[in-house]
Amino acid sequence: MPARNGRARHLTPLEKRYLQGKLRVLDMGRQLTMALSALFVLLGVGCFIAPFADDMQAPTEILFLIGMGLLLGVGGTWLFHTAHRRRFTADAHTTELIGAMTEQVVRVTHPRSGARQTMRSYHVDGTQLLLPFGGDVVCQRLVDQPVRAVVALVHKSNPVQGLGEGSVLHERTSDAVLLELDGHIHIDHVLSTYGPRYFQRRQLRETVVVGLAMSMTFLPAGWLVWHGVSPTTEALTSWWGVALTFLAAIVLALLWGWLYDAIERRVAPLPDQLSHEERLRNPS
């Protein structure tokens, strides 16, 4: 756990509200883990029942299903038990972290499609930062540079400590909700200037723009089906089919972004036209 220094202070009312929002997100993740682990247990039970329901005779198939049932049942039960016991608590004061900004990159490959997903996290003094929306762009530019971060520590009960520190199954006892990062991020200034729901509005914008753009990108495939061309044929996988899909996604994202901003300016306008990254800073 990072050492507290003499500059610790109490949280401002807006910082407390922001911190409570982060705690709710963490608890939602806990509840989602419980739901998924319960599903794993049910799938495990199904694997045990399947050989008898289908009257299987091949020993290899029966052993495979029993093994899968054990894996899903035991793993799901352990996940459910861990998530059910977990609670998150936060300090009522700040902690100052001083050190180099480090980046941890985890790449996950989908076993079927082969698609790769890159997940990045940022750390100061060995503690992971829980960032505001858009904060990863700022932190990425500060990697390997000395920084001073003012945070509120969030402690988790019964962290998983398997396989030693640095492994995938090892959790730290505390993470840090970032409140200030030198002159680059200042949460209290952002919320006092743009409203306590500013970050939710930015997240909603991205969800609407990306979600609608990606869903409506399938329109070219619908057009091919309408004209009697199966989307599984070479037409869709040819270079012009791929180019059309990417072009549609880009155009739709720009269109929905412009439309969202136009509605926001009319319904709930923000006091300036700065970029999100510029708004994160404290001008003082």
Protein Blocks (a to p, Z undefined) as FASTA:
>chain_A
ZZddfkbccddfklmmmmmmmmmmmmmmmmmmmmmmmmmmmmmmmmmmmmmmnopablkl
mmmmmmmmmmmmmmmmmmmmmmmmpccdddfbdcdddddddddddddddfklopacdddd
ddeehiacdddehklmmmmmmgoiacdddddddddehiafehiahiaklccfbdcddfbg
cjlbcfklmmmmnopklmmmmmmmmmmmmmmmmmmmmmmmmmmmmnopafkbmklmmmkl
mmmmmmmmmmmmmmmmmmmmmmmmmmmccfbfcdfklmmpcfZZ
